[in-house]
């Protein structure tokens, strides 16, 4: 069987290195592109040697055109602007995409939907299998605990994360709001300070923690009278996100176009 050819964006970053290592160990995927932003100290280095492994024969580059021309699928965990630039090239070249980037605006998400008319895309704020199972569990919990329980979403990440709340936390909020027939745009409360008054029953609260090297913790808390239910996922390594992204890439192999998420990949819909 021919190995699927994979291009990794943000190759020198934390997730990029995890992805390159996972691809090298996979046996059925082959690294064919390693992209970095101009000015990166890693440009020109062999991607395998960069992670302390054997030579891959793929140099870290800024040339997205060339890297994507040699690839079947892009895996991108960078920032919204470069991701959209890469996605435009993917749509033109017929390259599938796995997008784990977070922090997109509503307008930027529309660009992803347009690109999906031309190529198959898995777009998810969290590629972890466990997190996506957690999404199903909190949906069920919200349906059962819809009356008399206050709902809060708490997330924690490392000091370097630039967006808040995390994309995973926002996705949790969206799932909870849909299960409760509420509007997240109207009912979300992002942090509290000062004299806020009593908590409104319909609100969905968000709390954000940033510090150290926390990979990613997410909790949906349902607080009732005399009890509370907490559904928590804790990631101890970025390897779980990398393995999920590779699973998504493999799942796209027979897809021509369309916008999917990890719930599709895992058969949870």
C-alpha positions as CSV (number, residue, x, y, z in Angstrom):
1,X,0.0,0.0,0.0
2,X,1.3,3.4,-0.9
3,X,2.1,5.6,2.1
4,X,0.0,8.7,2.5
5,X,2.2,11.8,2.0
6,X,1.9,14.3,4.8
7,X,3.0,18.0,5.1
8,X,3.3,19.4,8.6
9,X,2.8,23.2,9.1
10,X,4.5,24.7,12.1
11,X,7.1,22.0,12.0
12,X,9.5,23.4,14.6
13,X,6.8,24.1,17.1
14,X,5.7,21.8,20.0
15,X,2.9,20.2,18.0
16,X,4.9,20.1,14.8
17,X,7.7,18.1,16.4
18,X,5.2,15.7,17.9
19,X,3.6,15.2,14.5
20,X,6.9,14.6,12.7
21,X,7.9,12.0,15.4
22,X,4.5,10.3,15.1
23,X,4.6,10.2,11.3
24,X,8.1,8.7,11.4
25,X,6.9,5.9,13.8
26,X,3.6,5.3,11.9
27,X,4.7,2.9,9.1
28,X,1.9,4.0,6.8
29,X,2.5,7.7,6.6
30,X,5.4,9.6,5.0
31,X,6.6,13.1,5.7
32,X,6.9,15.1,2.5
33,X,6.7,18.7,3.7
34,X,7.8,20.6,6.8
35,X,6.7,24.2,6.9
36,X,7.8,27.1,9.1
37,X,7.5,30.9,9.1
38,X,10.2,33.0,7.6
39,X,12.9,33.8,10.2
40,X,12.6,30.5,12.0
41,X,16.0,29.2,13.1
42,X,15.0,25.7,11.9
43,X,14.6,26.6,8.2
44,X,17.0,24.5,6.1
45,X,17.4,21.8,8.8
46,X,16.4,18.2,8.1
47,X,13.0,17.7,9.9
48,X,14.1,14.3,11.3
49,X,17.4,15.6,12.7
50,X,15.5,18.6,14.1
51,X,13.6,16.2,16.5
52,X,16.7,14.1,17.3
53,X,15.8,11.3,15.0
54,X,17.2,9.9,11.7
55,X,17.3,12.0,8.6
56,X,14.0,12.3,6.9
57,X,15.2,13.8,3.6
58,X,12.7,16.7,4.1
59,X,14.1,20.1,4.9
60,X,12.2,22.6,6.9
61,X,11.0,25.3,4.5
62,X,8.9,28.4,3.9
63,X,7.8,27.2,0.5
64,X,4.3,26.0,1.0
65,X,3.7,25.7,-2.7
66,X,6.4,23.1,-3.2
67,X,5.7,21.3,0.1
68,X,2.0,20.9,-0.7
69,X,2.6,19.9,-4.3
70,X,4.4,16.8,-3.0
71,X,1.8,16.0,-0.4
72,X,-1.7,14.3,-0.1
73,X,-2.7,15.9,3.2
74,X,-1.7,19.0,5.3
75,X,-1.7,18.9,9.1
76,X,-1.8,22.4,10.5
77,X,-1.7,23.4,14.2
78,X,-0.4,27.0,13.7
79,X,-2.3,30.3,13.8
80,X,-5.5,31.3,11.9
81,X,-3.7,33.5,9.3
82,X,-1.1,31.1,8.1
83,X,-3.6,28.2,8.3
84,X,-6.0,30.0,5.9
85,X,-3.1,30.8,3.5
86,X,-2.1,27.1,3.5
87,X,-5.8,26.1,3.1
88,X,-6.2,28.3,0.0
89,X,-3.3,26.5,-1.6
90,X,-4.8,23.1,-0.5
91,X,-8.1,24.0,-2.2
92,X,-6.2,24.9,-5.4
93,X,-4.0,21.8,-5.4
94,X,-6.6,19.3,-4.2
95,X,-4.7,18.6,-1.0
96,X,-6.8,17.3,2.0
97,X,-6.3,19.1,5.3
98,X,-6.4,18.3,9.1
99,X,-6.8,21.6,10.9
100,X,-6.2,21.8,14.7
101,X,-5.6,25.5,14.8
102,X,-7.8,27.5,17.2
103,X,-8.8,31.1,17.5
104,X,-10.6,31.6,14.2
105,X,-13.1,34.3,13.9
106,X,-16.6,33.7,12.5
107,X,-15.5,35.2,9.1
108,X,-12.4,33.0,9.0
109,X,-14.5,29.9,9.7
110,X,-16.5,30.8,6.7
111,X,-13.3,30.6,4.6
112,X,-12.7,27.1,5.9
113,X,-16.3,26.1,4.8
114,X,-15.6,27.5,1.4
115,X,-12.4,25.6,1.0
116,X,-14.2,22.4,2.0
117,X,-16.3,22.7,-1.2
118,X,-13.1,21.8,-3.0
119,X,-11.2,19.5,-0.7
120,X,-11.9,17.3,2.3
121,X,-11.1,18.9,5.7
122,X,-11.2,17.6,9.3
123,X,-11.4,20.8,11.4
124,X,-11.5,20.3,15.2
125,X,-10.3,22.3,18.2
126,X,-9.0,19.2,19.8
127,X,-7.8,16.0,18.0
128,X,-7.6,13.9,21.2
129,X,-9.8,10.8,21.1
130,X,-10.5,11.1,24.8
131,X,-11.6,14.8,24.5
132,X,-14.0,13.9,21.7
133,X,-15.5,11.1,23.9
134,X,-15.7,13.8,26.6
135,X,-17.8,15.9,24.2
136,X,-20.4,13.1,24.0
137,X,-20.4,12.6,27.7
138,X,-21.0,16.3,28.5
139,X,-23.8,16.4,25.9
140,X,-25.5,13.5,27.7
141,X,-24.9,15.1,31.1
142,X,-26.4,18.4,30.0
143,X,-29.6,16.6,28.8
144,X,-30.0,14.8,32.1
145,X,-29.0,17.8,34.4
146,X,-30.7,20.5,32.5
147,X,-32.8,21.7,35.5
148,X,-31.4,22.9,38.8
149,X,-27.7,22.7,37.8
150,X,-25.3,25.6,37.1
151,X,-22.8,24.9,34.4
152,X,-19.1,26.0,34.3
153,X,-16.3,25.2,31.9
154,X,-12.8,25.3,33.4
155,X,-9.7,25.0,31.3
156,X,-5.9,25.2,31.9
157,X,-3.0,25.4,29.5
158,X,0.7,26.3,29.4
159,X,2.0,29.8,29.7
160,X,2.7,30.1,26.0
161,X,-0.9,29.6,24.7
162,X,-2.1,32.8,23.0
163,X,-5.9,32.4,22.8
164,X,-8.4,32.2,25.7
165,X,-10.6,30.4,26.4
166,X,-9.2,27.5,24.5
167,X,-10.9,26.2,21.3
168,X,-11.7,23.0,23.2
169,X,-13.4,25.0,26.0
170,X,-15.4,27.0,23.5
171,X,-16.5,23.8,21.7
172,X,-17.6,22.4,25.1
173,X,-19.7,25.5,25.5
174,X,-21.2,25.1,22.1
175,X,-22.2,21.5,22.8
176,X,-23.7,22.4,26.2
177,X,-25.6,25.3,24.8
178,X,-27.1,23.2,22.0
179,X,-28.0,20.4,24.3
180,X,-29.8,22.9,26.5
181,X,-31.4,24.9,23.7
182,X,-29.5,28.0,24.8
183,X,-27.5,30.5,22.9
184,X,-23.8,30.5,23.8
185,X,-23.4,34.0,22.3
186,X,-26.0,35.3,24.7
187,X,-25.5,33.1,27.8
188,X,-21.7,32.7,28.0
189,X,-19.9,34.5,30.8
190,X,-16.1,34.8,30.3
191,X,-14.6,35.5,33.7
192,X,-16.0,37.5,36.6
193,X,-14.7,40.4,38.6
194,X,-16.1,42.8,41.2
195,X,-19.7,42.9,42.3
196,X,-21.3,40.7,39.7
197,X,-24.6,40.0,41.4
198,X,-26.1,36.5,41.7
199,X,-25.4,34.0,39.0
200,X,-28.1,33.8,36.4
201,X,-29.4,30.3,36.0
202,X,-29.1,30.1,32.2
203,X,-25.5,31.2,32.0
204,X,-22.6,29.0,31.0
205,X,-19.4,30.2,32.7
206,X,-15.8,30.0,31.5
207,X,-12.7,30.1,33.7
208,X,-9.2,30.2,32.2
209,X,-5.9,29.2,33.8
210,X,-2.5,29.8,32.2
211,X,0.7,28.6,33.7
212,X,3.8,26.4,33.5
213,X,3.8,23.6,31.0
214,X,0.2,22.4,31.4
215,X,-0.6,20.5,28.2
216,X,-4.3,20.9,28.5
217,X,-7.0,20.3,31.1
218,X,-10.7,20.7,30.5
219,X,-13.6,20.3,32.9
220,X,-17.4,20.7,32.5
221,X,-18.8,21.2,36.0
222,X,-22.5,20.7,36.8
223,X,-23.3,22.2,40.2
224,X,-26.6,21.4,41.8
225,X,-28.0,21.5,45.3
226,X,-26.1,19.1,47.5
227,X,-24.0,17.6,44.7
228,X,-21.9,18.4,41.7
229,X,-20.8,16.4,38.7
230,X,-17.5,17.1,37.0
231,X,-16.4,15.6,33.7
232,X,-12.7,16.1,33.2
233,X,-10.2,15.4,30.5
234,X,-6.5,15.9,31.2
235,X,-3.8,15.6,28.6
236,X,-0.3,14.7,29.9
237,X,1.4,14.7,26.5
238,X,0.9,16.3,23.1
239,X,1.4,12.9,21.6
240,X,-2.4,12.2,22.1
241,X,-3.2,15.2,19.8
242,X,-0.7,14.0,17.2
243,X,-2.1,10.5,17.1
244,X,-5.6,11.9,16.8
245,X,-4.5,14.1,13.9
246,X,-2.9,11.1,12.1
247,X,-6.1,9.1,12.6
248,X,-8.0,12.0,11.0
249,X,-5.6,12.1,8.1
250,X,-6.0,8.4,7.4
251,X,-9.8,8.8,7.6
252,X,-9.7,11.4,4.9
253,X,-8.0,9.1,2.4
254,X,-11.3,8.2,0.6
255,X,-12.9,11.6,1.0
256,X,-13.0,14.1,-1.9
257,X,-14.6,17.2,-0.3
258,X,-16.5,18.3,2.7
259,X,-16.0,19.7,6.2
260,X,-15.8,17.1,9.0
261,X,-14.7,17.0,12.6
262,X,-13.3,14.4,15.0
263,X,-16.9,13.2,15.9
264,X,-17.1,12.1,12.2
265,X,-13.7,10.5,12.3
266,X,-14.6,8.5,15.5
267,X,-18.1,7.6,14.4
268,X,-19.7,9.4,17.3
269,X,-22.4,11.2,15.3
